[in-house]
Amino acid sequence: MRSTLSSDSLANQKAATSSGLILGFDPGLSITGYGIIRIKNQQPELVEAGILKMRRDRTLAQRLKELHDGVTEILGSFPIAAIAIEQLYSHYERPRTAILMGHARGVLCLAAANAGLDVHSYEATKVKRMLTGNGRAPKDQMQQAIRLQLRLKEPPDPPDVADALAIALCHYFTSKQHPQLNDQNLRKKS
C-alpha cells in the first residue's frame, strides 16, 4: 500500500528540469521509505515522499510482490532519471535484518532494471556524514537535516521517509562533486 506524505501537482512533476528526478529508497520488508527530489536552479526540491507499507500477515513472496507493485507504480508516475538506495550492511547482532533488507533491495533493483535505470548505492554512514557531519547521526537529527535541506515546514515523518530523501540528496551531492555521474546518471536512459 502506497502512502504519500507530501506531493506537488502532477503537472509540476512532469515539468522536471533537464537533469530529471532522483528517487531515493530506504528499503524494508514492512516499510520502504521513498523520496523524490528535483533540482531547480541548482537547489534540491521535494517532489513527493512517502512509504510503501507491506502487510505483515502476508508471506514473504506476497510482501515482495506488494513492494514491487508499489515501486512500479511510482516509476510509472514520475520521470525518474536516477535511483539511489541504501547499501546493504550487516550487523553481527542482527544478521536477519540484513537478509530481509537484501530481499527488499533485490526487488527495488529489479524494478529499476525493468525501467532501464541504474541503481546507485550509498553507505548509511556516508549519507549521514554528508548531511549532518556525523556518520552516526540519530534519526531525529537526520529528519531535521532533511527539513533544512529541502526547506520544509516540518521534518519528514516517519524516519523512513527522511532516510529515503537523505539517500536521494546524497546522490545529488555526490553527482555534483563528480560531474561524470551527473552526465551518465541524472538522465533517463533511452
C-alpha positions in Angstrom: 0.0 0.0 0.0 1.4 3.4 -1.0 1.1 6.2 1.5 2.0 9.7 0.2 3.1 12.2 2.8 3.9 15.2 0.5 3.5 15.9 -3.2 3.3 18.6 -5.9 0.7 18.5 -8.6 1.3 16.0 -11.4 1.7 18.9 -13.8 4.6 20.2 -11.8 6.2 16.8 -11.5 6.2 16.3 -15.3 7.9 19.7 -15.8 11.1 18.3 -14.3 14.4 20.0 -15.2 16.6 18.5 -17.8 18.5 16.7 -15.1 15.4 14.7 -14.2 14.2 13.5 -10.9 16.1 11.5 -8.3 14.3 8.7 -6.4 15.8 7.6 -3.1 14.7 4.4 -1.2 15.2 3.3 2.4 14.4 -0.4 1.8 12.5 -2.6 4.2 10.0 -5.5 4.0 7.5 -3.9 6.4 8.0 -0.3 5.4 10.0 1.1 2.5 10.5 4.8 2.5 10.8 6.7 -0.8 11.6 10.3 -1.6 11.7 12.1 -5.0 13.6 15.3 -5.5 14.2 17.5 -8.4 16.9 20.1 -8.9 15.7 23.5 -9.7 18.2 26.4 -10.0 20.8 24.1 -8.6 18.7 23.6 -5.4 17.0 20.3 -4.4 13.2 20.5 -4.0 10.8 17.9 -2.7 8.5 16.4 -5.3 7.0 13.6 -3.3 7.8 11.4 -0.4 6.0 8.6 1.3 6.1 5.0 2.4 5.2 1.7 0.8 3.8 -0.5 3.6 3.6 -4.2 3.2 1.2 -6.3 5.2 2.9 -8.3 7.9 0.3 -11.1 7.7 1.4 -11.9 4.2 4.0 -14.5 3.1 7.5 -13.3 2.1 6.6 -13.8 -1.6 3.4 -11.7 -1.3 5.2 -8.9 0.5 7.9 -8.8 -2.2 5.1 -8.6 -4.8 3.4 -5.8 -2.9 6.7 -3.9 -2.8 7.4 -4.5 -6.5 3.9 -3.3 -7.4 4.3 -0.1 -5.3 7.7 0.7 -6.8 6.5 0.0 -10.3 3.6 2.4 -9.7 6.0 5.2 -8.5 8.3 4.6 -11.5 5.3 4.8 -13.9 4.1 8.1 -12.3 7.3 10.2 -12.5 10.1 10.9 -15.0 12.8 9.3 -12.8 16.3 9.8 -14.0 18.3 8.2 -11.2 17.7 5.8 -8.3 19.7 5.8 -5.1 19.4 3.2 -2.4 21.0 2.4 0.9 23.8 0.0 0.6 23.4 -3.4 2.2 25.1 -3.8 5.5 25.1 -6.4 8.2 25.2 -6.0 12.0 26.7 -9.0 13.6 24.0 -8.8 16.3 21.2 -8.7 13.7 22.0 -10.7 10.6 18.3 -11.4 9.9 17.7 -7.7 9.4 20.4 -7.6 6.7 18.9 -10.7 5.0 15.4 -9.2 4.9 16.8 -5.8 3.7 18.6 -7.8 0.9 15.2 -9.2 -0.3 13.7 -5.7 -0.4 16.8 -4.3 -2.2 16.6 -7.1 -4.8 13.0 -6.1 -5.6 14.0 -2.4 -5.9 16.9 -3.3 -8.2 14.7 -5.5 -10.4 12.1 -2.7 -10.7 14.8 -0.2 -11.6 16.3 -2.6 -14.2 12.9 -3.2 -15.7 12.6 0.6 -16.1 16.1 0.9 -17.7 17.5 2.8 -14.7 20.8 2.3 -12.9 20.8 1.9 -9.1 23.4 3.8 -7.0 24.2 2.5 -3.5 25.4 4.6 -0.6 26.5 3.5 2.8 24.3 4.8 5.6 27.2 6.3 7.4 28.2 8.2 4.2 24.7 9.6 3.8 24.6 10.7 7.5 28.0 12.2 7.4 27.2 14.2 4.2 24.0 15.7 5.6 24.9 16.2 9.2 28.7 15.8 9.5 28.1 12.8 11.8 28.2 9.3 10.3 26.2 8.0 13.3 23.6 10.7 13.4 20.3 9.7 15.2 17.0 9.6 13.3 15.8 12.9 14.7 19.0 14.7 13.6 18.5 13.3 10.1 14.9 14.4 10.0 15.9 17.9 10.9 18.8 17.9 8.3 16.3 17.0 5.6 13.8 19.6 6.8 16.5 22.3 6.5 18.0 21.0 3.1 14.5 20.9 1.5 13.2 23.9 3.3 10.2 22.0 4.7 7.9 23.4 7.5 8.1 20.1 9.4 10.6 17.2 9.5 9.6 14.3 7.3 7.9 11.5 9.3 8.2 8.6 9.6 12.0 8.4 9.7 12.0 6.0 6.7 10.9 8.9 4.6 13.7 11.2 5.8 16.2 8.4 5.2 15.0 7.9 1.6 15.2 11.7 1.0 18.7 11.7 2.5 19.8 9.0 0.1 18.4 11.0 -2.9 20.2 14.1 -1.6 23.4 12.1 -1.2 23.2 11.1 -4.8 22.7 14.6 -5.9 25.6 16.0 -3.8 27.9 13.2 -5.0 27.0 13.7 -8.6 27.8 17.5 -8.2 31.2 16.5 -6.9 31.7 14.1 -9.8 30.2 15.6 -13.0 30.6 12.4 -14.9 27.9 10.9 -12.6 25.7 13.8 -13.5 26.0 13.2 -17.2 25.6 9.5 -17.1 23.1 9.1 -14.3 20.8 12.0 -14.0 19.2 11.5 -17.4 16.8 8.6 -18.1 18.3 6.1 -20.5 16.7 5.9 -23.9 
